[in-house]
């Protein structure tokens, strides 16, 4: 029996798919790369934008059309957020929410035994939900490993469906984190990226802190790097920054979700900071870490965003000097606080603002890459592309090196000699 995974969305989803795959292997399933020949197809959905939900529906229909005999299991955030819509997707044989990932094996076994459609979606409780223990041993064809350590979000930004899709904050135990780090190290991984739905909230329910998780991973001798996923600037204290700065294995890349550089828009989004606080936080990072990178997410076209609001946001983004920016157009998510607003922005206006914000982002990225020229940085080489080895520095700068030496999977010092497009070029400094 073979199983094919199709995963949409974030690194948390990728981790959960890998965990589900490893669980199914215990029942004799083998992972395959071709959905057309798979006995079981798992679609792990995303719903952070309307486009994500559309891609989920499209994928399920496509898989059913190309493989009529396969069993299709649909799960993930889209299913959890819009259960009625998911139930109507008759192409799927098993439909389960994201509260029971640890029971996937049971659902699959039941279906293969009884051949009766399964629909089981449980709501996340408002309080008292426990962290669902999942674990992985590795990520095939990856030199970095992701480790999920937190689930849920309590912030309820007005545009965001995720607190409804994922429930409240719950954290993994530090002991479990330490054990998985050791297991990943034994399997050859040198870098671990800690991820969560609201990673900055780690430990709120357990009396621990995000730094505890970082330090637990760093205890594994074979692990040389620890990296963090997306963070909220108002949830990271100066004390936490000081602890991170003392951790020699910590990578100084900070993905700080901005969403907007306009204070009016931030208030209407129900974000918990203003632009002055955000700027000050960036300055505190730059004062503590050598050559850090600041990356971010920015939304354009939120309801009520005027041209002046947009220009304030664009100018603020330009002033920060982000190393990389993910720009996305606001889409209404049913059930969120902002869904009922009447001052929505026309699509063509949102698209035009996205184009302009992208121009600003690319200009900032080029300046950042140019600032890396002349530096010597350690690069974890991940793959070969166009005759060159590619990898990432501690601050997540993409670097290409041409060499006849087999260096994939190794961390080596590189002197950066030039910058172009979205990467730097360098030579081995050994």
N, C-alpha and C positions, 0 to 999 in steps of 0.2 A: 504494500500500500504506500502511495506517495502523497505528499501534501505540498501545496504551493501557497506562499504567503504574498499578499498584495497589501502593502502598508502605506497609508496616507498620513500626512501630518508630521508631527514633531518627533524628536529623539526619544521621548517617553514612549510613544507608540512603537518606535523601532525596537526599543528594549522589550516591551511587552510581547511583541510578535516573536522575538527571539526566544523569550522565556516559554511562550506557548509551544513553539516549535520543538524545543528541547523536551518539554513535557510529553508531547505526542510521540517523540522518538522512543520513549519508554514503552509505548504501546505498539511498537513495530513500524511506525511510519518513517519513511525516508523523505528528506527535503528534496524537492526538484525545482528546476528553473523554468519549466515549460507548463503553463497552465492547461494547455490543450491535452496533455497526457496525464494530468494529476487525478488521483482518486478523490482528493479533498482539496478544496480551494478556500482559504481563509482570507476574507477582506476585512482588514482592520481600519475602520473609517475615522475621518476627521470631520469636524464641523465648525472650525474656528471662523470660516467665511462661507458665504453662500456657494462660492466656487468649489470649496472642499466637499460640500454635500452633493453638488452636481456630479463631481468626479466619482464619488462613491456610487451613486445610482448608475452612472454610465458603466463603471467597472463591473458591477454585478450583472447587468444586462449583457455586457460583452462576454464575460466568462460563461454565462449560461448558453449564449449563442454558439460559442466555439467549442464547448465541451458539455454536451447534453447529459452525459452519464455521471459527471462529477457531482459530489455532494458539496454544496456551497454554504459556508458558515459566514455570517455577517455579524460583526461586533464593532465595538469602539464608540467614540464620542457622538457620532451622528445618530447611531442607534439609541444611545442613552438619552440624548436630548430630544429626539423626535420619534418616540416609539410607534406612534400611529402611522407615520410615514414609512417607517421601517417594516411594519407588519404588512403593508400593502405591496411590498417588494416580493412578489410571489416566486421570483426566480431563486430566492434564498431558501434553503432547506432548514437551516438552524439560525435563529436570530436571538442573540443574547447580549445583554448590556455589559458594561465594563466593571460591574461590581463583583463578578464571579470568574475572573480570569483563571483562578486556581482550580476551577471546576470544568475547564474546557474539555479535558480528557473524558470526563463523565458524560458530557453532552454528546460528544462525538461517538462514544461507545454505544450510548442509548439509541442514537439515530441508526447506526449501522445494524443494530440488533432488531429494532422495531420498524424502521423505515417510515416513521411517522413524524411530520413536521414539528419542530420544536420552536416555541416562542416563549422566551423567559427573560423579562427585563424587570429588575427590581430597582426601586428608587434609592438614591443615597439618603441615609438618615440625616436629620439636621444636626445631630450630635452623637458622639459615642462610637462612630464608625472606626474600625481598626484598619491599620495598614495591611493590605493583602500581600503576603510574602510570596514574592516571585524571585527566581534566581536564574543566572545564566553562567555558562562556563566559558563563553567566548562569542566572537562575532566573525564568522568565516569571511576571509578576504579583506579583513580590516586590521590595521596595525594599532588603532586605538579602540578601546572598549568603552561603552557607555554603561553607567550604573545608575539606575533609578533609585533615589533615596527618599522621595517625597511625593505625595499625591494630594490633589485637592487645592482649593483656593477660597479664602474668606473675604476677598477684597470687593467683589461685585462692582467692577468698573461698569459704567452704564451701557457700554457697547458689547460687553463680553458674555458669551454663553457658557464659558468654561466652568464657572462655579456650579452651574446647574448640571453640566455634563460629568463633572468629576467629584462633586461633593466638597466636604470641608477638609481642612488641612489635617493630614495624618502623616507621620514620619516613620521611617524605618529605624530599627534599633542600630546603635553604633556597633554592637557586636556582629550583627548580620553584615553590616557594611565592611567591617574588618575581615570577616571570613570570606566574603566574595572577592575582596581585593586580593587576598592571598591566593585564592583559586585562579583568578585571572592572571596573576603574576606567574603562577606555576605553568600556565598555558602559554606563556611567552609574551604577554602584553607589557608594554613599557609605559603606556599612558592611559589614564582613566579619566573620563569626563563625567562628572556628577550632574545628573539631570533631575528635574521634577516639574510639576505643574506650576507651582510657585516656589521655586527652590529657596528663595530668601526666607520663607516661612518655616523651613526645616527646624524641628525641635520645639515649636510653639506648644505642641501637645504632649511632649515627653520631657520637657525640662532640659533639653540639650540644645546645642548651637551648631550652626553650619560649619564652623571651624572645627568642631569635634569630628565631624564626618571627614573633612579634609585631612586632618591629622591622623585619623584612623587608617585612611587609604595610604598615606605617606609612610606608615609603619612598615609596609611590605617592602623589603629591601630591593626586590627586582623592579618595582615601580619607580620610574624616574620622573614622571610628571603627573600632576593632578590639576585638572582644569574644571572650571565651573560653567554651567549653562547660564541661562538668562536670569538676571537679578533685578530686584527693585531697589532703587537707590535709597529710599526712605526706611528700608528694613535692615540695612547694613550699618553697624555702628563703627565709630572710630576704633574702639577696642578690637572689633572683628578685623578691621583692616590691618591693625598692628599685628595681630596673630598671624594673618595670612602672609604679611610681609616677612615674618620670621621663619616661615615654612619654606625651606630651600627648594622643595619640589613643586611648589605652587607656581602655575603659569600666569603671568600678569596680563591676561586678557579679560576684560570686563564687558560683558554684554549687558548694557543698562537700557532697559526698555524705556524710551522717551514718549512715544505716541504722538506728542505734539509739542512744539516749541512756543506755543501761545498760551498764556495763563488762563485766559477766558475759556478756551477749549479744554484745557486740562481740568478746570473746575466742572465743566459740563460732562466730561468723561468720568467724573468721580475718581480721578487720580488723586493720590495722597501727598503730592508735592507741587511746588511751582518751579519755574525755570531758574530762579535764583538759587533754590536749594539744589537742583540738579547740577548747575554749574559749579557750585561750591563743592559738591561731592566729587565731581570729576577732578577738581583741583586737589582735593585731599588724596585721591588716588595717585595723581601724578607727582605729588610731593613724597609719597612713600615707596613707590616702585620705580625701578629703572626701566625705561623704555616700555611702558605699558601701552596697550592698545585699547581704545574705547569703541565698541560697536553697538548698534542700536536697531530698534524698530521704529518706524514713523508711519502714522496713518494720515492719509489725506482725504478730504471730502466728508469729514464727520458732519452730521446734521447741524446746521446753523453756522458752519465755518464760512466767514466772509472772506473776500479777497484780501482784506487787510490782515485778518487772522492767519490766513495761509502764508502771507509774506512774512509775518512775524515768526511763524514756525520755521519757514525756510531760512531766514536770516539767523535764527538761533542755532539751527543745525549747522549752518556754515561756520558760525563762530566757535563751536565746540571742536571741530576738526575730527570728525569720526573716521576711524580707519575703514569701516564698512557699514553700510546702512541697508536694511531691508525695508522697502517701501511697499505699502499695500493700500488699496482703495477700500474705504469703509463700505461694508455691506450690512444691511439690517439683519439682525438675528432675532427671530420671534421669541418673545418671552423675556427679553432684556429690558432694562429701564428706558433705553433710548429708542426702542422699537416704535413707540407711538408718536414720536415727534413729527410735526407737520412741516418742518423747515428743511426737508431733505435736499441734498444737492443733486443737480442733474448729472447723469453719467458722463456726458461729454466734458463737463466742467471738472469732474473728479479725475478723468483721464488726463486732461491737460495739466492739472496740478501735479499729478503723478509724474508726468514727463519732466516738468520743471524741477521738481524735488529730486528726481533721478539725476538730472544734470548737476545739481549742487552736490549730491552724494558722490558722484563719480569724480568731481573735481577734488573733493576732500580726500577720497581714497588715493588718488594720484599723488597728492601732496604727502600723505602719510607714507606711501610706498617709497617716494623719493627720499624721505627722511631716514629710511633704513639703509640707503646706499652708503657703503663704507664701513658698516658695522659687521662684526663677527657674531653670528648667532648659531645656536644649536638647532639643527633641523631633524625632525623625525620623518624619514623618507617613507612614503606610503605606496607609491605606484610609479610605473614608467609610462610616459605619455610623449608622443612625438620625438622619441629618441632621447629623452631626458628624464632623470629621476625628479619626482616632485614630492614635496613634503611641507611641513609647517614648523615655524619657529615657536618659541615659548609664547610670544604674543600673537600667534596665529597669522603671521605673515606667510603667504604662499611663496615658496622658493623653488626654482628649477636649477638643476645642476647636470651638466653633461660630463659623464665619466665612463670609463670602461670597467671600473670596479663595481662589483655587485653590492649595492648599499641599501636595497629595499629592506625596511624593517629596522634599520639602524638609526641611532641618533649621533650625528656628526657635526663638528663645527664648520660653518660655511661663511666665507667672506662675500658679502653682497656687493656686486659690482655694477648693477644696473636695475632699473625698474621699467616695466612696460605693461600696459593694459591692467590686468588684475593680479599681477604677480611680480616678484623680483627674480633676478638671475644672479647666480653666484658660482664660486669655485670652492672646492674643498680646502679647508685651512688646516691641513694635517701634515 
